[in-house]
Amino acid sequence: MPNIDIAVSADLEQLFQLPPCADITLPAASGLSVQLPTGGSLQAFADISKGIPTDCSMTFSLMLQLAPFIASIQCLLNVLKLLKPLIDIVKGLPFPPASAITEFAEAAVGLAPCLLIPTPLVMIPFILDLLCLILKVLNCFLGQMESLIKIMGPLSLQLTAAQQSGNDELVATLQCAQQNAQTQAGQIMNSLGPVGALLEVAGPLFGIAGVPAITLPALGSASDIAALNSVVQTIQLVVTDVQAAINLLGGCPA
């Protein structure tokens, strides 16, 4: 059939033009952290359940972590409160000042509940809840990655076909979509960074609960389908270890 050119207005012709890739490229959220008075730092979590992370979502993630941190250092503050009168007592030996002894006794009362923390009775429920939470995060991660793999597979085939047919405009569009998918995969992989850090710092606590330490291996890159499949296989092995630890502690609550 013959091709028929139909004249259209400049405004309508502009609407048919595909936007440049730079205008629709997904932004990469920057890492955020807060230095803690205890010497460590809190890192912002990338919440993959709410789409591509942004600076705003990373900021709110960090704010949500600060409240539980402040609550968690209560025992530490009680220990520090106990140290001052203890130092005064030691300095005053063999006749420590009565005021220091009284202050020490009052501080010791507030510290008593904290002395039960490093025991299996108190630690096991916490470790179980922590492992169940990590399991949910890992399963969410796997679901997101598998969805991306299903998207990137056809994109790769379509891109090859477009290149072979010489359709440069379609090639540019598909390359942009592929780049965005790779950016999303990279952001999703970065979201597991805090999980790896959490598993590392929780290692000694796992020991108290009688659970073997669990680590998150390096995930590699998000360059192509083969790399993403390798990441999925790696995380599936970690999920198996986490599930075994959960079963050892009695299983997650229904």
Order of alpha helices (4+ residues) and beta strands (2+ residues): alpha-alpha-beta-beta-alpha-alpha-alpha-alpha-alpha-alpha-alpha-alpha
